[in-house]
Each structure stands twice: as C-alpha cells, then as structure tokens.
C-alpha cells in the first residue's frame, strides 16, 4: 500500500507541474497579445501636430487657396482711469448755527452752550452766490429766538405756498429766490450779522 501511495503522489506531482507550466505559458501569451493591442504613441508626430496647431493660429487661408501668414495681436488689458468727482465743502462758524440749508429755506439754530433767548432786533442775513450782489433779510424788531430752538427763514418762492394762515407766520426773505444754488459749482455764503454788524454765524459752501 505504501508503494501504491508513493506512486500516486508522484503522479499527482507530475500532473501539478504540467498544469502549472501550461498556466504560465498561457499567461505569457496573454501578456504578449495585450501589449500588441495597445496603440504606440509617436512623440515626433505629436510634436509636429502641436506645432502645426500653433502655427495655424497665425495663418489664414485666403479665397485663392494661398496660406497667408498674418500676425495676430494679443489682447491688451483695458485700463480705466476714473477722474475724481467735484466735491462740495461746507464750513460753519459762529455762536449760532445756520443749518438745514436748502433751496427753499434755511434754519437759524440757537443751541450753543449756555445759550439764552436772543432778541433779533436789527439782525440781518446776508446772502451771496459766487461773490455776486448781496441779498439781505432783516428780522423784525420784536422777533426773539428762544434758547434751544431754531427758526426757518424761507426764500421768496415759499411766500404763497401752503395754507395762508401758516404762510402768514413764516419768515420770508423777499429778495432771496433760493438760499443754495441748484447749479453745481456755485459758491454760496450766508452770514448772520447782529445789530452792531458783528458776524454771529456764517455758512459757506464751496466746490473743489
């Protein structure tokens, strides 16, 4: 029995080696066929195609069939230079404050530190545009500007606007059509003078 088993083992080993050899042979053949089926890349051809494409960018085929070399200008970046806008500068001085300056009215504000009621008898507003003729408004002898309050002085265009009862109580500068110019670039100056001609408030609007 031992001899029989030994012979069987030898036959099995021979069979295994035979199968292994055949498998290796088939594997090598398969690798060879696979390598043959892959495309071969020709670097020379690729370079030529690339160069040809680049050259075509600068060539134009004319209607007569000729290949004309025309240089193509590269696009240049566009540079936009924005000019600075004209700016309006406003300055104000004085113990009183001229504010809310609009075409139709201005306000005189009595809100300085330690302010008191101020009788405006003999006080005037002097208005000029571009250093032109002076337009003057004079307060009534009995008008008092209370402390911590403001009063509006309207242009003459507001004289007939709104309720007649309300309009009758307005302070209207009959010689002044507009307090601030509607034209950009006009310089405006408004000065509040007391009864002695002393500058108590000033508003200046200049364009730079």
C-alpha positions in Angstrom: 0.0 0.0 0.0 2.9 2.3 0.8 4.4 1.8 -2.7 1.0 2.4 -4.2 0.5 5.7 -2.3 4.1 6.8 -3.2 3.4 6.2 -6.9 0.1 8.1 -6.7 1.9 11.1 -5.1 4.5 11.1 -7.8 1.8 11.0 -10.5 0.0 13.9 -8.8 3.1 16.0 -8.6 3.8 15.4 -12.3 0.2 16.5 -13.1 0.5 19.6 -11.0 3.8 20.7 -12.6 2.2 20.1 -16.0 -0.9 22.2 -15.2 1.3 25.0 -13.7 3.5 25.0 -16.8 0.5 25.4 -19.1 -0.9 28.2 -17.0 2.4 30.1 -17.1 2.5 29.6 -20.9 -1.0 30.9 -21.4 -0.3 33.9 -19.1 2.8 34.9 -21.1 0.9 34.6 -24.4 -1.9 36.8 -23.0 0.6 39.5 -21.9 2.1 39.4 -25.3 -1.2 39.8 -27.1 -2.2 42.7 -24.7 1.0 44.6 -25.4 0.5 44.3 -29.1 -3.1 45.6 -29.0 -2.1 48.9 -27.2 -1.5 52.0 -29.5 2.0 53.2 -29.9 2.4 57.0 -29.3 4.8 58.6 -31.7 6.3 61.6 -29.9 7.6 63.0 -33.2 4.2 63.0 -34.7 2.6 64.6 -31.6 5.2 67.4 -31.5 4.5 68.1 -35.2 0.8 68.2 -34.7 1.2 70.6 -31.7 3.5 72.9 -33.7 1.1 72.8 -36.6 -1.8 73.9 -34.4 0.2 76.7 -33.0 1.2 77.8 -36.5 -2.4 77.7 -37.7 -3.2 80.4 -35.2 -1.2 82.9 -37.2 -2.2 81.6 -40.7 -5.2 82.4 -42.7 -6.3 80.5 -45.9 -7.4 83.0 -48.5 -10.1 82.5 -51.1 -7.4 81.8 -53.7 -6.1 78.9 -51.7 -2.9 80.6 -50.6 -1.8 80.2 -47.0 -1.1 83.7 -45.8 0.9 84.3 -42.6 -0.8 87.1 -40.6 0.5 88.1 -37.1 -2.3 88.1 -34.5 -2.1 90.8 -31.9 -2.6 89.6 -28.4 -5.5 91.3 -26.5 -4.3 94.2 -24.3 -5.8 94.9 -20.9 -8.1 97.9 -20.7 -7.2 100.4 -18.1 -10.0 102.8 -16.9 -8.9 105.9 -15.1 -11.7 107.5 -13.1 -11.4 111.2 -12.7 -12.2 112.4 -9.2 -15.6 113.9 -8.7 -16.1 117.5 -7.8 -16.7 117.8 -4.1 -18.7 120.3 -2.1 -17.1 121.7 1.1 -19.2 123.2 3.8 -17.9 125.3 6.7 -19.8 126.9 9.5 -18.7 129.3 12.2 -20.3 131.4 15.0 -22.2 131.0 18.2 -25.4 130.4 16.3 -25.7 127.7 13.7 -27.0 128.1 10.2 -28.2 124.6 9.2 -30.8 122.8 7.1 -29.7 124.8 4.1 -31.9 124.1 1.2 -33.1 126.0 -1.9 -36.4 126.9 -0.2 -35.3 127.7 3.4 -32.6 127.8 6.0 -32.7 127.4 9.8 -31.1 129.5 12.5 -30.4 127.3 15.5 -29.9 128.9 19.0 -28.4 125.8 20.7 -24.9 126.9 21.8 -23.5 126.2 25.2 -25.1 128.5 27.8 -27.4 129.9 25.2 -30.2 132.3 26.1 -33.2 133.9 24.4 -31.9 136.3 21.8 -33.8 139.4 20.6 -33.0 139.7 16.9 -33.8 143.4 16.5 -31.5 144.9 13.9 -30.1 141.5 13.0 -29.7 140.6 9.3 -28.9 137.7 7.0 -26.6 138.5 4.1 -26.7 136.0 1.2 -24.3 135.9 -1.8 -23.6 133.5 -4.7 -20.1 133.5 -6.3 -19.3 136.8 -4.6 -22.1 138.4 -6.5 -24.6 141.1 -5.3 -25.7 140.8 -1.7 -29.3 139.9 -0.9 -30.4 140.9 2.6 -33.1 139.8 5.0 -33.7 141.8 8.2 -35.5 140.4 11.3 -38.4 142.3 12.8 -37.6 144.4 15.9 -39.8 142.2 18.1 -38.6 138.8 17.0 -37.0 136.7 19.8 -35.2 133.4 19.1 -35.7 131.3 22.1 -32.9 129.2 23.6 -32.7 125.6 22.4 -34.9 126.4 19.4 -34.5 127.1 15.7 -36.3 129.3 13.2 -36.7 128.9 9.5 -36.3 131.7 7.0 -37.9 130.9 3.7 -37.0 132.1 0.2 -39.5 134.3 -1.7 -40.8 131.3 -3.6 -42.4 129.9 -0.5 -44.4 133.1 0.1 -47.6 131.8 -1.5 -47.2 128.1 -0.8 -49.4 126.2 1.6 -52.1 127.4 4.0 -52.5 131.1 4.1 -52.7 131.2 7.9 -49.4 129.2 8.1 -47.7 131.2 5.4 -48.5 134.5 7.2 -46.4 133.4 10.2 -43.4 132.4 8.1 -40.2 134.5 8.0 -39.8 135.1 4.3 -36.8 136.7 2.6 -38.5 138.6 -0.2 -35.2 139.4 -2.0 -33.8 135.9 -2.0 -35.2 133.4 -4.6 -33.1 130.5 -3.4 -30.8 130.0 -0.4 -28.5 127.5 -2.1 -27.8 127.3 -5.8 -29.1 124.4 -7.8 -26.1 124.7 -10.1 -23.2 122.5 -9.2 -20.1 124.6 -8.8 -21.7 127.8 -7.4 -20.2 129.1 -4.2 -22.7 130.2 -1.6 -22.2 132.3 1.6 -24.8 133.2 4.2 -23.8 135.4 7.1 -25.8 136.3 10.2 -24.9 139.8 11.5 -26.1 141.3 14.7 -27.3 144.9 15.2 -23.7 146.1 15.5 -22.6 144.3 12.3 -20.7 141.6 14.1 -20.6 138.2 12.4 -22.6 135.8 14.7 -22.8 132.9 12.3 -21.6 132.0 8.8 -22.3 129.2 6.3 -20.0 128.7 3.3 -20.5 126.3 0.5 -17.6 125.9 -1.9 -16.8 123.4 -4.7 -13.4 121.9 -5.0 
